[in-house]
C-alpha cells in the first residue's frame, strides 16, 4: 500500500460511499458524486471492501472510479 499512496492522499477522507435500500452504491469524491454502482457491480464492490481497513477501502473506491479527473470538469460557477 505504501507504494500506491506515495502522497498520502488516502489519509484524508477523499472518497466516501453510500448504499441505498435497493443495493445501489453511490461513490463520492470530496463530497461530489462521481459514480453509481448497481446490480453485480455494487455486489462486487461491497464484497471487496468487506472487512477492509480505511486505506484499503479508499483504494478500492479510487480504482472503481478510475481516472475521472481530466481537467474538463465544470465548476458550476457563473462566468461573467
N, C-alpha and C positions, 0 to 999 in steps of 0.2 A: 504493500500500500504506500510505502514511503516514496517509491519511485514514481508512482502515479500522481500523487498530490504534492508536488515539489513546492508549490507556492502556498500551501496550507489553506486553500480556499474552502475545504470541507470542514475546517474548524468552525466556520461561521455556518449559520443555517441558510445555505444558499437555496437548496431545494426543499420543498415540503410537498406533502400529498394529502389527499382527502378521498375517502371512499364513500360511495353512496349505497343506498339500500339495494338498488338493482345491480350491485357489484361493479360499478364503473369506478375508475380511479382517475382523479384529476391531479396532475402534477404541475406544481407552481415553481417558478424561478424568481426569487426576490419578490414574491407576492403576486406575480403575474402568471396567469395560466398559460402554459406552453404546450401541453398535450393532454389528451383524454384517452385512456385505455378502456376497452370494453371487451367482453367475451373472453376468448382464450388468452389474449394479451394481458388483460387485467389479472386473470387467474395465475398466469405465469409470473407476473411481477410480484404478486402477493406471496407466492411460494418462494421466490428468490430472496425477498427481504425478511422472510420469517426467521426469527432468531438471530438476525444480523445486528451488529452494533451500529452506532450512529454513522461513522465514516463509511462503512460498507453500504449502508442504505443510501447515503448521499451519492456514492459512486454508482450504484445501480440506477438511480434516477438520472444521473448525468449520462450514462450510457444509453438509456432508453430514449431520452430526449434528443440525443445525437448532437450534431453541430448546428444548432438552430440560430446562433448568433453570427450573422454575416454582415452586419452594419447597415442593413436596409430596413430595419425595423422603424415603424412610425413612433414618434414620441408623443403623439396626441396633444401637441401644443399648437395653438393657433399661431400662424406666421403672418405677420403684417408687413 
